[in-house]
Amino acid sequence: MKKNINAKTSIERAIEAAGGIQALADLLGITYGAVWQWRAGHTVPTPERAVAIEKALKSRVTRYDLRPDVFDV
Protein backbone atom coordinates (compact mmCIF):
# COMPACT_ATOMS: atom_id res chain seq x y z
CA MET A 1 0.00 0.00 0.00
CA LYS A 2 1.34 3.43 -0.92
CA LYS A 3 1.67 6.15 1.67
CA ASN A 4 -0.21 9.34 0.79
CA ILE A 5 2.66 11.82 0.51
CA ASN A 6 0.21 14.71 0.77
CA ALA A 7 -1.20 13.56 4.10
CA LYS A 8 -0.05 15.76 6.96
CA THR A 9 0.98 14.27 10.25
CA SER A 10 -0.70 15.45 13.41
CA ILE A 11 2.38 17.42 14.43
CA GLU A 12 2.52 19.08 11.00
CA ARG A 13 -1.13 20.08 11.43
CA ALA A 14 -0.32 21.46 14.89
CA ILE A 15 2.61 23.45 13.51
CA GLU A 16 0.43 24.85 10.74
CA ALA A 17 -2.42 25.71 13.14
CA ALA A 18 0.00 27.55 15.43
CA GLY A 19 1.55 29.50 12.55
CA GLY A 20 4.88 27.71 12.28
CA ILE A 21 7.48 25.86 14.30
CA GLN A 22 8.59 28.90 16.28
CA ALA A 23 5.01 29.94 16.98
CA LEU A 24 4.17 26.49 18.39
CA ALA A 25 7.37 26.49 20.43
CA ASP A 26 6.48 29.92 21.83
CA LEU A 27 2.94 28.80 22.71
CA LEU A 28 4.39 25.87 24.66
CA GLY A 29 7.36 27.70 26.17
CA ILE A 30 9.87 25.31 24.59
CA THR A 31 12.62 25.56 21.99
CA TYR A 32 12.30 25.63 18.22
CA GLY A 33 14.59 22.59 18.19
CA ALA A 34 12.20 20.51 20.28
CA VAL A 35 9.34 21.11 17.86
CA TRP A 36 11.64 20.54 14.90
CA GLN A 37 12.61 17.14 16.38
CA TRP A 38 8.93 16.17 16.51
CA ARG A 39 8.35 17.27 12.93
CA ALA A 40 11.42 15.39 11.71
CA GLY A 41 10.20 12.26 13.48
CA HIS A 42 13.22 11.97 15.77
CA THR A 43 11.11 12.31 18.92
CA VAL A 44 7.44 12.57 19.83
CA PRO A 45 5.70 14.93 22.22
CA THR A 46 5.39 13.58 25.74
CA PRO A 47 1.85 12.89 26.91
CA GLU A 48 2.01 16.13 28.92
CA ARG A 49 3.09 18.10 25.85
CA ALA A 50 0.34 16.49 23.79
CA VAL A 51 -2.18 17.80 26.32
CA ALA A 52 -0.52 21.24 26.24
CA ILE A 53 -0.67 21.32 22.42
CA GLU A 54 -4.35 20.37 22.50
CA LYS A 55 -5.09 23.18 24.96
CA ALA A 56 -2.94 25.78 23.19
CA LEU A 57 -4.61 25.04 19.87
CA LYS A 58 -8.12 24.84 21.34
CA SER A 59 -8.48 21.18 20.29
CA ARG A 60 -7.78 21.79 16.59
CA VAL A 61 -5.24 18.99 17.08
CA THR A 62 -6.02 16.68 19.97
CA ARG A 63 -3.91 14.65 22.36
CA TYR A 64 -5.46 11.58 20.72
CA ASP A 65 -4.23 12.72 17.30
CA LEU A 66 -0.73 13.31 18.61
CA ARG A 67 -0.28 10.28 20.87
CA PRO A 68 -2.77 7.52 20.04
CA ASP A 69 -0.39 5.06 21.70
CA VAL A 70 -1.05 6.72 25.06
CA PHE A 71 -4.53 8.17 24.79
CA ASP A 72 -6.30 5.62 22.57
CA VAL A 73 -9.43 4.45 24.32
N, C-alpha and C positions, 0 to 999 in steps of 0.2 A: 504494500500500500504506500502510495506517495504521500509525503508530508506537504501540507498546503504552505508554501513559502510566503504567502501573503497573510497568513493567520498571525495575529499578534499574541504574544504571551501575556499573561496577567500582569507581569511587572512592566512590560512595555506599555500596556494600557494605563497602568498607574502613572508611569513617567509622563505619558502624553496628557493625561487628565490634570496632572500637577503643573504642566507647562515646561517640562524638561527635567533632566537629571538633577541639575542644581536646585531647581525649584522644589522637587520632591525631597531632596536632602535637607533643604532649609526648613520645609514644613515639619520634618521629623527631628531636626536638630542633630543631624549626622553629617558625615563627609560625603562629598561628591563621589569619592572612590568607593565607598561602601555601596552606594546605589549602582555605580558602574559595575561592580563585581556581581551584583544580582542580575543586571541586564546581560552581562557576558556569560552568565551561567556558571560562574566559578563558585558562588555561594548562593544561599537562599535566605530570605528574611526569616528571622526567628519568629516563633509564634507571637511573641510580644510586639515585634515590629509589624507583623501582618495585621494585628489588631489596630496599631497606631496608624497604619496606612489606610485601613478601612475608615477609621474615624476622621482622619485628615481630609480624605476625599469624599466624605459624606456618603459612603457605601457605593460609590461608582465602581470601585473594585473592592471586593469583599475579602475577608480573611479566608473564606472557603475557596475563593478563586486562587489566592496566593499560596495557600498551604493545605491542599486537600488531604495530604498525608496526615495532618494533625487534626484538622477540623471536620473532616468528612464524617457525616452522621449516618 
